[in-house]
Amino acid sequence: MMDFSLRNHDLDISNGDLLLCPTDSDAIAQAIGIRLKTFSGEWFLDENRGLPYLSHIFGKKLNERYVRTLMTQEIKGVSGVLDVQSFQLAPHQSERSLTISLNVILTDQKNLAINQIVGA
């Protein structure tokens, strides 16, 4: 899997050249991060894409089973992901954010640890 490398939510450019993710694992980790940080209705080309943070996750009593199911389905939709092995949520209600920690098994049997903070 090849993808452009992102840094601070923008294309990573060095010496006037666009950089690529150095490994497939890095590209998959980046794709998972993008999926987890996409809010429902945010992408104009497909408003059904994304997670319902504003309508179903933030500002309500967190139903961890529901959120885990939504996010696991989203992560398994990333090319190169075989399974989600562990999944933990740490809500920060006062900041309307979540820390998401998970381990993913890739199709090449490698393990990949992901830690993301998603906020409204």
N, C-alpha and C positions, 0 to 999 in steps of 0.2 A: 504494500500500500504506500503510495507516494502522495505527499501533500506539502503545500507551502507552509513553512514554519511561521508561527505567530508569536509576537512578543508584545505584551501590554495591549492586547486586543487589536493589533495591527500587523500588517505584513512585516516580517523580519528582513531587513535589507542591510547588506554589508558590502562596502565598496561598490555601490551602485547595482548590485545583483540581488535578486530575490533568493532567499535561502530555503532549502527544502528540509523537512524533518530528517534528521540523520538516520533514524532506524524506523522499521515498521512499528515497533512498540511505541515510539514517540508519536508517530502519526495517529495510532489508535488511541493513545491517551489524550491527545489533542482533540480528536473527534468525539470522545466521550465527554470531555469538558465542555465542548460546544453544545452537545445535546443537553447536558445537564443545566446549562446556563441559558437555554433558549426558552423564553416565556411563551405560553400559548398565545397565538395571534400576532406574535412579534414579526414573523417573516412574511413579507407582503406577497411572495410567490405561493405560499401555502399557509394560510392562517390556521389550519388544523395542526400544524407542526408545533411542537413545544409542550412544555409542562404547565398545568394550570395553577401556577404559584399564587397569583392574585385572587383567583376565584375559589380555590379549594385548599390551599396549603397555608399561606400566610394569613394572619389575622383571625384564625380559627384554632380551636383545640386540635392539635396535631394528631391525626390518625396515622401512626407510624406504619401500620400494615398496608394501608391504602397507598401512602407515599412510596413505600418500598416496592410495592407491586408496579406502580406507574413507572418509577425510575428504572427498575430492573428490566421491564419491557423495552424502555427507551434505549438502555445500554446494550441489550441483546440485539438491537437493530443495527448496531455499528458493525460494519464489515471487519472481520478478523476476530470478533468476540465469540467465544464458544459458550461461556457460562459466567455467572456472577457467583463467586464463592462466598464472600462475606459482605455484609452491608450494615453500616451504622450511621445513624442520624444524630446530630447534636443541634437541637433548635436553640436559637437565640431570639426569643419572642420580642424583647425590647428593641432589637435592631431589625426585626423582620428578616432574619437570615437563617440559613442552615449550613452546618458543616457536614459534608458527606464524605465518608471514608468507606472504601470498598476494595476488594481484591477481585480481579477478573482473570479468568483463564482464557488465553488466546487460542486460536485454532492451531497454532504451532506448539501448544502445550506449555507455553511460558506463562508465568504468573505476573500480573501487573498490578501494582498498588496505586490507587487513585485517591487524592484528597482535594476536594473542591469546596469553596465557600460560595453560596448563592444567596444574593440579597435582593430585596425589592427596591 
